Amino acid sequence: MACLAFVLAALGAGQVGAHAFAKDIILVFCGGWCANQLIRGPGIFRSQVISVLQAYFIGVLCCALLLFVVGWMIFLPEEYMHLGHALVLAATFTTNVGLVFFPVETGMRFDGLFDQLWIPALIAQCSVILALLYWAFAARPLRLLTVLGLLAVTSLILSLIDSPMVQLLPIGALWAFLFGAIPFIITNRFRVLEYATQIGVLNFVAGVLVITAAGDTLVARALVAMGLAFLYLGSRPRASHPEMSDLRRRWFGMVLHTFLWAVPLTHLNTALSITGAPQTNFLPLIVPCLLFAIFSWTIWQHFEQRRGTNQIVISAVVAFVLLINGLIGLMSEGLQMRFPAQAQAYIHALDSDQPAFECPRATQGPLAGLEVCRLGPDGPPKVLVWGDHQLDAIRTGFAEAARRAEVPTLLIAKADCIPLDGLQSRLSASSDMSGQECDWHSSQVLQALPHLKSIRQVTLVADWAHYLEVPKAELFQRAKVRLGPMDGSPFDVNRQADYVASSAESTIRALVDRGLLVSVVRQVPSHPRFDAELAARASLPGVGLYVGMPELATSVSLQDVTDRHAPIDTLFRSLSQTGQMTYVDTWGAFCSGTRCETRGGLASDYISSTRLSPSGALALAPKLAADLARALTHAPYRRLLDS
């Protein structure tokens, strides 16, 4: 049962809910095992624990060494640092603490390779708690059982709180461990050993019936755990058989090593698929997992069979080597010198994948609740820059432009929300927000404009190719944003470009009628065969290990990109020709007379097909500054219409 629980935990790695039941099973059996060794005496407890620690440390060290070798061929520097972070936590049995208080979430491919080690860390922490309580109250069994019972009930109640702090730490997981330990400790005081199997069957059947009738409830989990604990107690032999103890320890060590290898190899198998599609053929994965597990298990057996005082020394040395291995990875970041100079440009771009600065949330006024950045000199804002994730990517460029032009500027952006009025948004189910939030956001920005009396110009920035569904603009297809009219009529996906064009025309006309200058920043030229992360990985010696690595290109012909952006340019140039708006051309920063490049210097100007890095954003600063400066000479002559 414990072996099965480890397998289930491995299959549900990274999702606490997916293996919560498996976690309970593991803790119940480990709690029973720990209590049994404590009852047998300090000497036996010490030898058994040292053997388990050796199995764990040697298995993790073997995994780490393989990952360092393979990682040298396929890891990016940041992933090496996070691998070291995970190993330091693994060597100190604090992986669960790290996941709760020091989470690492960068979206890189090879992060989380050792996240499953929160289960052994949790077991170790619960074992320490039980051992300390047992040694403190061993002379008074009733008091010991009372303390353990109170702790178990308290932890069981707290486990109902759906929080990583509760689910991953002993706060909410200690109950299952103690439920496994209490039956063994009871046998020292009460005659339950001969009835343990019957009690276990009754509790387990009752738990299954409760689950069938009421679902996964607190009572059901407690009954199942207690049933497994008594079944485990009843299965133990009445007489001591050292040879059977050794056999069980060896087999459980094999299961532990398989668990240690299964999750990292599964992560590697998934991460090496560039397309992101799960690979259904796990046979090539099962064989290496078993071979590596047997290899590390054999090494452990070699040390485990060397009885004597050197067991502690061996365990301490292996743990120290594992810790040093993690510190090296944490500090070196994989030695960036192994990357050629060309790849360094893409690595620098990836290091700045997030916006360069955060926009504080306004707490009062018409923009209250929105994230608003104030750029340029102090004073009443003269320009409102409104956009989506494209604006997020070029915040640095607008900050520099506002400084150069000396124009007080407001910047408001929300990812995947088109900066236009009169459109209804529907986002994919994978999005962490609803389309309604976009509609409310746009409505609030437009309703706030009449109250921002100092605003003279509105500049719109958006990923127009995404909303107009321009084909082949991205290397990887992003989740679509469905846009439709606000009048309640059904969405026609074939008319989305018409909806956007109509909304753009009406929004710009409404802004102009208020006496405002309007400008639209021309979307940067798209590179449908470029991604900075893949470009960096393509320069590594292990690029052949990736499955589905696309053919990449860092430049595109000017004619090709012009044809691709023709629907966007046609829309806004027609409005510009009527004098309603200014179309700010950004292409001069990235294109020559014949080609458009992703790099203009030591760093890549692009992160993805259409997303700029900070260096690319700064390349736009002169153009953006010239556009912002127009607000200094504009008088909002029709502002009285808003009063």
N, C-alpha and C positions, 0 to 999 in steps of 0.2 A: 504493500500500500504506500509506503514512503517512497519507494522507487517510482511508482505511478504518479505520485504527487509531484516529484521533481520533473518528470516528463511533462506533465500538464503545465507546471510553472514555466518550463522552457518554451513551450509552444505559445504561452501568453506573455512572453517577455515584453517589458516596456509598457504594459497596460495593467494597472493594478486591479481593475475590475475583472479582467479576463482570467486571472489566476488567483483570485481571493480565496476561493474554496480550496485550491491546491495549497495555498499558503497555510490555511488552517490545518490541513492534514499533516503537512511537514512539521509544523510547530507542535502538534499533539504528539507525534511519534518522537520528535527530538526531546520534548519535555519529559516523556516517559523514559527515554534512554538516559537522559542526564540524571533524573532522580534515581534510577536504578544503579548508576555508577556511584552516586553519592552514598547510597545505602550500603554498597559493597565495601566502602572504606576509602580513606584519602589516597592510599597508595594506588589502588586500582583506578580511582577517578583520575589521578594525575597521569598515569600511563595511557589511559584511554583518550584523554583530552589531547595529550601531546601527539598521539598517533593521528587523531583527526586533524589537528592543526598542521601536521606535516603533509597530510594528503591535500589539504586545502592550499597551503602555500606553494607546494611543488606544482600542483595543477595550474594555479594562477600564473606562476612564474613561467611555466612552459608555454602557456597561452600568450603571455606578454612578449616572450622572446620571438615567437612566430610572428606576432603582430608588428613588432619592431622591424623585423626583416622584410615582411611583406609591405609594411607601411612605408619603408624607404622607397619602394617603387611606386606606390599609389597614393600616399597620404599627402595632403597639403600641410604647411607648417602649423596652422591653427589646430588641425586635427591631432598632430603630434602632441601639442600642449595639452589638449583635452584627454588624450590617452594617458599622459603622465598624471594628470589630475585624478583620473579614475583609478590608476594603480596606487597612488598614495592613499586614497580612501580604502581600496581593497586591502592594502597591507596593514591598515590600522582598524579594520572592521568598522568603518564609519560610512560605508557607501550609502546607506539609507539616510544618515544625517546629511550627507552631501546633497542627495536628491531633494531633500526638504529645504535646507537652508542655503545651499550653494549650488543651485541648479545651473547647468550649462546647456543652453538652448541656442544654437547658432544656425541650425538648418543645414549644417555640413553633412556630407554623406556618411562619414565614419564615426560620428559621435555616438555615444551610448553603447559602445561595444561591451562594457563591463557593468552596465546598469543592473543586470540581473543579480549581481553580487550583494544587493541589498538584503536578499533572503538569508544567505549565510551570516551577514553582519547582524541581522535581527536575531537570528538563533544564538549567536555568540553573546549578544547583550542580554538576552533572556536567561542564558545559562549563568552568566555572572550574577544576575539578580537572584536566581534560585539558589546558587551555591552560597552566596552571602547570607541569605535568609536561613538556609538549612544549617549552616555552621553556627549561626547566632542562636537558633531555637531548637537545635537537635536534642538537647536534654529534656525539652518539654514538648512532646509530640502534639498535644492538644493545642497549645499556643501556636505552634508552627502551622498546624492545619487551619486554625482560625485566621491567622495572618494571610496565608496563601489563599484561602477562600474569599476573604474580603478583597484582596488585590484582584483576584480573578473576576469576581462579580463587578467590581468597579471598572476594570478594563473592558469587560464584555459590554457594559452599558455605554462606555465612551466609544466603543467601536462602531456605534450607530452613526457617529459624526462622519460625514463624507468629506474628509480633509486629508491631504497627504501627510500632514503632521501626525494625524491619529493612525492612519492606515499603515504607514511605513515605519513608525517608531514603536517601542514597547508600550507606549501609552494605550494604544488600542489593539495591540497584538499579543500582549502578555497573557491574556486569558486562555488562549488555545494552548500555549506552552504549559501553563499551570494546570489546565484540565488534564493534560497528559501526565504531569508529574504527581498530582494529588493521589490518584489511585495507588501508585507504588508506595507513597508515604503512608497511606491509610493502612496498608498491610502490616506495618510495624505496630499498629495499635488495635486494629479490628480484624476479625476473621472474614475477610472478603475474597481471599485468593481462590478458594475452592468454588466460589459462586461468580467469579469475575466474568467468565464467558457468558453465563446466562444474563448477568446485568448488562454486559456489553450489547448482546443481541437485542434485549428489550429497549435499551436506549436508542440504539441505531434504528430499529424498526419504527419506534415512536418518532424519531427525527424525520425519517423518510415520509411517514404519514402526515406530519405537520407541514413539510415542504409541499406535499401533494395538495393538501387542503388550503394552506394559507400562503405558500410561497416561501422565499428565503427570509424567514423572520429570525429575530433574536433567539427565541426559544428553540427553533429548529436547528440553528447553528450550534447552540449549546448542547442539545441532545445528541446530535451526530458526533460532535467532538468527544463528549463523554462516553458515547458508545464505542468509538474507536479506541479511546484510552483503555477501557476495561477489556476490550477484545485483545489489545496488545498485551495487557497484563496477564490475561488468561493464557495467551500463547507462549509465555515464557516457561522454560523448563523448571521444575521444582529443585533439581539438583544442578550444581555448577558443572559445566562442561567447557573447559578452557579452549579445547580445539574447535567447538562450535562458535565460541565468541570470536576467535580469530577468523573463522570462515565468514561469519556474518560481517565482521569489520572489513574484510577484503572485498566482499561483494558490494557493500554499501559504499566503500571507497571507489569502486568502479563506477557506480551510479553517479557519485559526486563528480568524478572526472568527466563523465559524459555530459553532465549538466554544465560544467565549466566550459567545455568546448562547444556545445551545441549552439548556444546563443551567439557568441562572437562569429562563428562560422555562418550562421543564418543571416546575421547582419551583413557580413561581407558578401554573401551570395546575393542579397537584395541590393546592396549599395553599388555593386559592380555592374548592375543593369542600368545603363544610362536612360533607357526609355521609361524606367519606373514600373514596368509591368512585372508582376510577381512571376517567378519561374516555378512552373508546376512540377518539374522533374527534380525531385529531391534525392534520387538515388546517387548521383555524383556527390552529393553533400553528406549523405549518411555514411558512406564508406570512409572518406577522410576523417569524419568526426570520430568514428569508432577506432580508426588506426591511431589518431592523435591521442585519444583517451587511453587506449591501451599503452601507448608509449609513456605518457606521463604517469599512469598508474604503475607501470613497471619500475620507473625510477623511484616512485614513492615506496613500493614494496622493498626495493633494495635498501633504502634507508630505514624503513619501518622494522625490518627484521634484524637490524643491528641493535640489539638490546644493550642497555647500560646507561651510564650517566651522561653519555654524549647525546642523548635524544634531545634534551633541552637546547644544547649547543647547536645541533643541526637545525632545529626549528628556528632558533633565533637567527642563525646565519642566513637561512633561506628567506625569512621575513625581512631581514636587513637588506639583502640583495634586491628583493622586490621593491622595497621602499626607495632605495637608491635608483633603481631602474625608473621608477615613477618620477622622482625628482629630476633626473636627467631629461626625461621627456617633457616635464613641466617647464623647465628653464630653457631648453635648447630649441624648442619648437621645430625639431626635425632638421636643424642646420640648413638654413635657407640657401647656403652656398651650393647645395646639390642641384638647385634650379638654374637653368641658363638665364642669361641677362634678359632675353625676351620674355620669359615666363615671369620674371620679377615684376614687370609692369602690370600683369594681370593679378598677381598676388596682392600688390599694393591697392589695386582697385577693389578687390574683395574685402580687404581689411576695413574699407570705408563703405560697406554695403548699406548701412543705415544712414538716415539723415544726419547731417553734421551737427545739428543742434535740435533741441526739443522746443516746441512751441507751448508756452503755458496756457492753461485753460482760463478763459475770461470768467470772472465771477460776478460781474455786474455790467449793466448797460445792455444795449440791444444785441450784443454778441455773446452774452453770458451763456456759458456751457460749451462754447466752441473753442478749439485750440487756435490761438491767435499769436503770431509773431509780430513784434514791432521792430522794423529795420530802419537803418539810416539815422539821421540826427533826431534829437528830441523835438517835440512840437506836434501840433495837430496833423494827423495823417492826411496826405494829399492823394495817395494812390492806394487802391485795394487790389492786391494780386490774389486771384481766386482760382483754385485748380484741384487736381486729384493727385494720384501717386507720381505723375510726371513732375508736378510742382515740388513734391517732397524731395525728389532726386536732385533738383536744381536750386534748393534753398540757398546753398553757398553762393551761387552765381547772383541771385537776387540781393543777398546781403551785401556783396561787394558792389553791385550796381547801385544800390541805394546809398552806400557810403560815397561812391564816386560822384553821383549826381546830386548828393546832399538833399535828397527828397525823403521826408518821413513816409514810411510805407507800412501798410498792414498786409500780412500774408496769411491766408486761410486755405487749408488743403484737407481733403479727406479721400483716402484711397478708394478707387472704383466708383466714385461719385462724380458724374459728369457735371461741370460747372455751368449749367443752363437751367432755364425755367420751363415749366410746362411739360415736363417728362416724368413718367412713372418708372421707377427702377425695380427690377427683379434680379436678385443675385442668386448664385448657385447655392445648393444646400451645404457645400463645403465652406462657405464664407462664414466668418464669425460675427457677421451683422446682417441685418435684413435690408431689403431695398427701401423700406419705409424710412429708415434712418437717413438714407441719402436724400429722399424727398424732403424730409424735415430740415435737413442741413441746408439744402439749396433754398428752401422757402425762408429760413431764418436769415440767411445772408442777404437775400434780395429785400426782405422786409426791413432789415437794419439800415440799408443804404440811405433812405430819406432822413434818418436820425443822425447819420454821420455827416454833418454839414460841411466839414472841411474836405471831404473826398471830391477830387476833380476828375479822376481817371480810374477806370476799371480795366485790369489786364487779365485775360483768360488763358490758362495753361492746362492742357489735358492730353491724354493719350488718345487722340482722335482716331487713330488707326484701329484701336481696340473697340471703340464704340461704333465706328462705321464698318467694322468687320472686314477690314482690308485683308485680302488673302495673302498668305506667306509673308507676313510682317514679323513673325516671331519664330525663333528656333523651336520653342516648345509652346504648344497651344495652351493659352491661359483660359481659366473658367470664364465663360461668356457672361456679359451683363446684358440682360434683356431690357430694352427701353420701349415705352409706348406712350400714347397720349393720356392726358389726365382726365379726359371726358368720360372715362369708363368703358369706351369701346374696346373690343377684343384686340389683343396684340397680334399684329401680322409680322412675323419674323422676316418676311421678305421685304418689308417696307421700313426697316429700322433706319436705314440711311436717310430716307425721306423724313422720318420723325425728327432725326437729329438736325437735318438741314432746316426744317420748318422752325424748330425750337431755337436754333442759333439765330435765325433771322429775326424772330419775334423778341428774343432776349436782348439782342444788340439794339434793335429799334427802341425798345422800352428804356434802355439805359441812355441812349442818345436823346430821347425825348425829355429826360431829366436834366439835360445839359451837361452830361458827362462825356469825356473822351473815352473811347473804347479801343483796345488793342487786343489782338490774338497772337500769341507766340507760335510761330510755325513749328510744328513737331519736328524734332531732329531726324535726320535720315535714318531709316531702319536698316539693320544688318541681319537679315533672316538666317544667316549661317554663322552667327557669332554668339558666344557666351564666355565670359571671362573665366569662370570656374573650369569649364571644359577645356578652354585654351591653355590654362595652367596645367591641368592634368595631362593634356596631350603631349606636353614636353617631358613627361616623366618616363623613365625606362620601362615601367610596367603598364604602359598604355594598352598593350595587347591583352591585358587581363580584363579590360572593360568590355562589356557586351553592348553592342549597338552604338559605339562611339561614332557620332556623325562626322561628316566631312566639314571642317570649319574653314572660314575665310574671314580675314580681318579687313577686307576692303570690298567695295561694290562699285560698279560703274555708275556714273552720274545719271546716265539715261535710264538704267534699270530702276534706280531708286526714285527717279522723277516719275516714271510710269506707275510705280507702286503707290505713290502718294498723290496721284492725280485727282482722285475723288475729294481728298481733303483740300488740296490747293484750289480746285475749281469752286468749292463751296465758299471759302473765305476770300478768295480773290474777287469773286463776283460782288461780295458785300463791300470789299475794300474799294472797288472801282466806283461804287456809288457814293463814296465819301462817308459811309457810316462808321467805318473802323479802319484801323491800321494793322496791316499784316506784317509782323516783325519777323524778318527772314533770319534764321539761325544757321543756315547751311554753310555760310562762308567760313565758319569756324572749323568745319570738318571736311569740306569738299574743295577740290581743285577744279580745274576746267573739265576734267574727265572722270575723276574718281572721288569717292568718299571713304575716309579711313576711320578706324576705331581708335587709333593712337596718334597723338600729336606731340608726344614727349616721352619722359621717363615712365609715366604711368598711363594706363589705358584710360581713354576718355569714356569708354563704355563699360558697363557691367553686364548687361544683357543686350538683346537685339535693339531695344528702344530706350533702355534706362541708362542714364549718364552717371559717371562717377563724379566726385567733387572736382577733379581736374577738368573734366568735361564741362561741368557747370561753370567753373571759373572762366573757361574759354568763351562763354556767352556773355560775361559781364559787360564788355564794351557795348554790345548791341542792346542789352537790357538797360544799361545806364542811359543810353540815348533815348530810349522809349520812355523811361521814367521822367527824364528831364522835360518832356513836353508838358507835363502837368504844371510846371512852374510858370508857364506863360499862358495857361488856359484859364479863362474866367467862366464859371458856370452860369451863363447868362439866363438860363431858363430854370434856375433853381427855385424860383417862386412858385412854379407849378406844383411843387411838393408840399407847400404850406397850406 
